[in-house]
């Protein structure tokens, strides 16, 4: 069987019920419970077949509907009975929900600040968030971003080569220190200048992190938009600050 | 002097970045009675109204504020280079539930909506339209939510009492708008709760944070 169903977006079980009541043009105080309950379950089936995830509340409502339906079928419910109409159990929350939906609509039609009307000064629209004050320190993520850019620059020569480890962190640490001995203040990108491929870039980056960790260099950004720079923190007069893994002075 | 007073008040309203209460205005003036201020304010309001200005003097959040008229919204938005402030229908509904049912806990909100409102509540809190008023003495000590002064400012309301009334709905089927318009208005539950009363009610709860 072929049929097209345009499924409207339902927020919750009460929305679905309201939709069905509207669709069937029935009175909220005289809901034909049997038919509405059946349609409700059909929708749940449909939602399942569309692989929409059905929240537990939908099932709770389904069982409430079935329960009401069964109570309606019980004998002894005659006119003038003291017993309350079991349908009120859903009519009441539905009614309240309808009222709230209506005022929500009314509220959104008001002259809204930042949409329809504007006041002087800042911070008048509710779409504004307090500005994030940029931190002057370079974060790890900024470093990673800067590294990504360096990698992207060499993208032309991207290839996968498996080769023996040619570079060690220790070597790179030494070459960075050597660079910093020439100039005590260099740009972040400079330490990658002669790097050949991605693995060398990575090793160089690790060496940089290692040096920061040891407190031998300082990484900073003079202003938020400027390039990241490195400066030496080690004592020029005592060049043997870095001790490699083998304990020998570099 | 009377003219002077009107212009002083106008300058205050012009320079302020939030609605000014009559009290705030009085603090800036020496020996001026509230009735005089109210009168000057009324003159200003009338002037803006009759002089065909692009702005009006509005009463919001129990204060006064100069606001542009809606006709000029597209131009102002172009100038500020931002899109119009908006909330999704789901967020509006949640906000309405909080506005009318406050003080209210999340579980009560979700009873109406039948869906998780965690994300929406966070957005509304971020936009400063709702606030946490305290915690309820229930298992799990759930947070109690209420609306903020900003809410009143944004939705052009003078106080919670000026919220649109909840309408009584007796029947529908033809369309809820039609059906509800024909019925009398009912006092909303929230309007019976004075803002002051809400404050005192939750004052104790706040201290238990």
Interface residues (C-beta under 8 A of the other chain):
Chain A: X11 X12 X13 X14 X15 X21 X22 X24 X25 X26 X27 X28 X29 X55 X57 X58 X61 X93 X95 X96 X97 X98 X99 X100 X101 X102 X103 X104 X105 X106 X107 X108 X110 X111 X112 X113 X114 X115 X116 X117 X118 X119 X120 X121 X122 X123 X124 X125 X126 X127 X129
Chain B: X14 X15 X16 X17 X18 X58 X60 X65 X66 X67 X68 X69 X70 X73 X76 X80 X82 X83 X84 X85 X86 X87 X89 X90 X92 X93 X95 X96 X97 X99 X100 X110 X111 X112 X113 X114 X115 X116 X126 X127 X128 X129 X150 X153 X154 X155 X156 X157 X163 X164 X166 X167 X169 X170 X171 X172 X173 X174 X175 X176 X177 X180 X188
